[in-house]
Amino acid sequence: MVDTLNDILTACGAYPKHASKAVKIVYSDATTPSAKVMELMCSAKKSHPDGAIFGLIGERGVGKTQAAVCAMAWWYEHKLGSIRYLRFAELCMMFRDAMKQGRELENLHTIQRVDLLVIDEMDKRAETDHERRTLSTLLDGRYGLGRWTILIGNDSAEELMTAVGPTVGSRMNESGGVRVLDGQNYREVGR
């Protein structure tokens, strides 16, 4: 089962190193920040069964991406539906490519229907009005469909709210809110 979950997380877009660590955390009694995010997802799923938008922010290297991939693993293990991990720049590229092929709406609907979507690197700003509108439409549609979304960034809560716009920001506050993950920089440990 461990190899299967690792493969599934990787196939859904997670980096292999995050996927393998997530599997270890999911199958342990860990008290890591990642495990705390899984607990948050569990309680949020009970209080908001019809979906939520979460912001997960903090300094670089504190484990935000790892925490979100652990949430994906938890979601999968509890058979709550489909999962997908994308970096914001990849999302923008997908929409640009779909627009060139005349498949933008089809692409939008496909991503809107994923049960748990993680979008990382939200601090990489949308470059055009079209990208901002598409992001807003995507997130607003996911909210309306009762889907779960985790947005990850190195920003402050205010900067993340500005990036998603006032409508999505309001819905984020209502359903999931913004959580700050802080602590040691795992990339600098042992240097």
C-alpha positions as CSV (number, residue, x, y, z in Angstrom):
1,M,0.0,0.0,0.0
2,V,2.9,2.4,0.8
3,D,4.3,2.1,-2.7
4,T,0.9,2.6,-4.2
5,L,0.2,5.8,-2.2
6,N,3.7,7.1,-3.1
7,D,3.0,6.4,-6.8
8,I,-0.5,8.0,-6.6
9,L,0.8,11.2,-5.0
10,T,3.6,11.5,-7.6
11,A,1.1,10.8,-10.4
12,C,-1.1,13.6,-9.1
13,G,1.8,16.1,-9.4
14,A,3.6,15.9,-6.0
15,Y,7.4,15.8,-6.1
16,P,8.7,12.3,-5.3
17,K,10.6,13.5,-2.2
18,H,7.4,15.0,-0.8
19,A,5.3,12.0,-1.7
20,S,7.7,9.5,0.1
21,K,7.9,11.7,3.2
22,A,4.1,12.1,3.3
23,V,3.6,8.3,3.2
24,K,5.9,7.9,6.2
25,I,4.1,10.6,8.1
26,V,0.6,9.3,7.3
27,Y,1.5,5.9,8.5
28,S,3.1,7.1,11.8
29,D,2.0,8.8,14.9
30,A,4.0,11.9,14.0
31,T,3.5,15.2,15.7
32,T,5.2,17.2,12.9
33,P,3.7,20.3,11.4
34,S,2.6,18.2,8.5
35,A,0.7,15.9,10.8
36,K,-0.9,19.0,12.3
37,V,-2.1,20.0,8.9
38,M,-3.7,16.6,8.4
39,E,-5.5,17.1,11.8
40,L,-6.7,20.5,10.5
41,M,-8.0,18.9,7.3
42,C,-9.9,16.3,9.4
43,S,-11.6,18.8,11.6
44,A,-12.3,21.2,8.7
45,K,-13.9,18.3,6.7
46,K,-16.3,17.8,9.7
47,S,-17.1,21.5,10.1
48,H,-17.2,22.3,6.4
49,P,-18.4,19.2,4.6
50,D,-19.2,21.2,1.5
51,G,-15.7,22.3,0.7
52,A,-13.3,25.0,1.7
53,I,-10.4,27.2,0.5
54,F,-7.4,27.2,2.8
55,G,-4.3,29.4,2.6
56,L,-1.1,27.9,4.0
57,I,1.6,30.5,4.3
58,G,5.0,30.8,5.9
59,E,8.6,31.4,5.3
60,R,10.5,29.3,2.8
61,G,11.6,25.9,4.0
62,V,9.2,25.4,6.9
63,G,7.3,22.5,5.3
64,K,4.3,24.0,3.6
65,T,4.5,21.9,0.5
66,Q,5.2,18.8,2.6
67,A,2.2,19.5,4.8
68,A,-0.1,19.9,1.8
69,V,1.2,16.7,0.2
70,C,0.5,15.0,3.6
71,A,-3.1,16.4,3.4
72,M,-3.4,14.9,-0.1
73,A,-2.2,11.5,1.3
74,W,-4.7,11.7,4.2
75,W,-7.4,12.6,1.7
76,Y,-6.6,9.7,-0.5
77,E,-6.3,7.2,2.4
78,H,-9.8,8.3,3.6
79,K,-11.2,7.8,0.1
80,L,-12.5,11.3,-0.1
81,G,-12.0,11.7,-3.9
82,S,-9.6,12.9,-6.5
83,I,-6.4,14.8,-5.7
84,R,-4.1,17.1,-7.7
85,Y,-1.0,19.2,-7.0
86,L,0.1,22.0,-9.2
87,R,2.5,24.9,-9.0
88,F,0.8,28.2,-9.9
89,A,3.1,28.7,-12.9
90,E,2.1,25.3,-14.2
91,L,-1.5,26.2,-13.8
92,C,-1.0,29.4,-15.8
93,M,0.8,27.4,-18.5
94,M,-1.9,24.9,-18.7
95,F,-4.5,27.6,-19.3
96,R,-2.4,29.3,-21.9
97,D,-1.9,26.1,-23.8
98,A,-5.7,25.3,-23.5
99,M,-6.5,28.7,-24.8
100,K,-4.3,28.2,-27.9
101,Q,-6.2,24.9,-28.5
102,G,-9.6,26.4,-27.9
103,R,-10.1,24.2,-24.8
104,E,-9.9,26.7,-22.0
105,L,-13.4,26.1,-20.7
106,E,-12.9,22.3,-20.8
107,N,-9.6,22.6,-18.9
108,L,-11.2,24.9,-16.4
109,H,-14.0,22.5,-15.7
110,T,-11.6,19.5,-15.4
111,I,-9.6,21.3,-12.7
112,Q,-12.7,22.6,-11.0
113,R,-14.0,19.1,-10.5
114,V,-10.9,17.7,-8.7
115,D,-12.0,17.0,-5.1
116,L,-8.8,18.3,-3.4
117,L,-6.6,20.7,-5.4
118,V,-3.3,22.0,-4.0
119,I,-1.8,25.1,-5.8
120,D,1.7,25.8,-4.6
121,E,3.8,28.9,-5.1
122,M,0.9,31.4,-5.1
123,D,3.5,34.1,-4.3
124,K,4.4,33.9,-8.1
125,R,1.9,36.5,-9.2
126,A,-0.5,36.2,-12.1
127,E,1.1,38.3,-14.9
128,T,-2.0,39.3,-16.8
129,D,-5.6,40.3,-16.2
130,H,-6.7,37.1,-18.0
131,E,-4.7,34.9,-15.6
132,R,-6.1,36.8,-12.6
133,R,-9.7,36.3,-13.9
134,T,-9.1,32.7,-14.7
135,L,-7.7,32.0,-11.2
136,S,-10.7,33.8,-9.7
137,T,-13.1,31.8,-11.9
138,L,-11.4,28.6,-11.0
139,L,-11.4,29.1,-7.3
140,D,-14.9,30.6,-7.2
141,G,-16.2,27.6,-9.3
142,R,-14.5,25.1,-6.9
143,Y,-16.1,26.9,-4.0
144,G,-19.5,26.7,-5.6
145,L,-19.0,23.0,-6.4
146,G,-18.0,22.2,-2.8
147,R,-14.5,21.3,-3.6
148,W,-11.4,21.6,-1.4
149,T,-8.5,23.9,-2.2
150,I,-5.2,24.5,-0.5
151,L,-3.2,27.6,-1.7
152,I,0.4,27.7,-0.6
153,G,2.6,30.7,-0.6
154,N,5.5,32.6,1.0
155,D,3.3,35.7,1.4
156,S,1.6,37.3,4.3
157,A,-2.1,36.6,4.7
158,E,-2.8,40.1,3.3
159,E,-0.7,39.5,0.2
160,L,-2.4,36.1,-0.4
161,M,-5.8,37.7,-0.1
162,T,-4.8,40.4,-2.6
163,A,-3.5,37.7,-5.0
164,V,-6.9,35.8,-5.0
165,G,-9.0,38.9,-5.1
166,P,-11.8,40.1,-2.7
167,T,-14.5,37.6,-3.6
168,V,-12.3,34.5,-3.3
169,G,-10.6,36.1,-0.2
170,S,-14.0,36.5,1.5
171,R,-14.9,32.9,0.7
172,M,-11.5,31.7,2.0
173,N,-12.1,33.6,5.3
174,E,-15.6,32.0,5.6
175,S,-14.6,28.4,4.8
176,G,-11.0,27.6,5.6
177,G,-9.0,30.7,6.4
178,V,-5.3,31.3,6.2
179,R,-2.9,29.3,8.4
180,V,0.7,30.2,9.1
181,L,3.2,27.4,9.2
182,D,6.2,28.5,11.1
183,G,9.2,26.9,12.7
184,Q,12.7,25.8,11.6
185,N,13.8,26.0,8.0
186,Y,14.2,22.3,7.2
187,R,16.4,23.1,4.2
188,E,19.0,24.7,6.6
189,V,19.0,22.0,9.2
190,G,22.3,20.1,9.3
191,R,24.2,22.6,7.2
